[in-house]
Amino acid sequence: MSISNHTPSLVGTRSERIGLTVVAISYKGQSTFAPPAVLRLAFEAHLFSENPALGLKASNKKRFNALWAGSSEELSTLRRMYNQKPAHMPRVDLVSLGDFEDNWLNGPGYNSVARHVEADVGLVTFFCTLQEGITPLAAASLAKLRQKAHQHACHVVAFAVVSEVQLNANALRGMADRIVLIQPCEPDPDWSWAVSAEFVSQGYFGVTRPKTMCQMASSGKGYPQAVFEPHLHDELATRVQWHMRKHGAMNKDIAKAFDVSGSTITRALQHLPKYPKSWKSEEEVKSLLDFVTGEDTTPAASKKGMQWGDSDLNDDDDEDVDLSGLNDDDDALYVPKKNSKLNKRR
């Protein structure tokens, strides 16, 4: 089990510890999207990290109630996973209402959530579905939970499955303190799934923060593995090109490696986020390049004069980006999935 963090620490940004956060998950009809339970478990663990992505944290209270619905077999699996949770997480109380319709904003579901928010807990999480739209009942339930969360200094996180059309922060603004928009990305070969997470605060002048990418893997037996890092691009190939450039490869050499024109690389990179350095090692970037191109690029790169030293990119625009959370020890946090394609190439 590993929950790693390569995101920049949000220095000067107040951590959001109480109130209601809605994590809106858009499946877009993709079968490759991370299973909802894996995504939720990864984000729950991340809320207790020292410098969590997006600035979202559990409150200072040391109790955590996770509300789930499902079959006895599913709940047994969840209990086993929580028993193998990361060491930095507090004790988790798994609360079950059994096998009923998975919507905690109606009837007994809402009453259960409200009861736990009113208890002396720091974090309450639950699933709900908004795929049919935000009904008046759902809107009223979210608004009341938000009010209760503030009254009792609790952080409530609702993981809401929504349709693609409905993935709009404006539809939820006013009902929650914060909205996190989740959409699928192409994962690195070490990982099974990846998503982007975009933070939008409540209010007319909604505050946004740099998008984060979460990559996940799960054996189905223990707590999921996950790594959080700055979101560069949904596509793996473009991310590899960015990392190559930050390790000193010239645009013309990147273009040769991908068999495209230099102008294509220039256009692809000029609109990507401005971070001062790569958080992947040179070896990892070369292995990713091998995977994306389907070739052993290391000898070829050497023959072509591929440069892997300090980049000559003008990083003057990166001055406002704080990456103090990145250090030389971060490479040790990268935990590859066993028997992955990337491992087989090494």
PyMOL commands that set and color helices and strands:
alter all, ss='L'
color gray80, all
select helices_A, chain A and resi 36-46+53-55+72-83+107-118+136-151+169-172+236-246+251-258+262-270+282-293+297-303+316-318+330-333+341-345
alter helices_A, ss='H'
color red, helices_A
select strands_A, chain A and resi 3-5+19-26+64-68+92-96+123-129+155-162+178-185+193-201+212-217+225-230
alter strands_A, ss='S'
color yellow, strands_A
deselect
rebuild
show_as cartoon
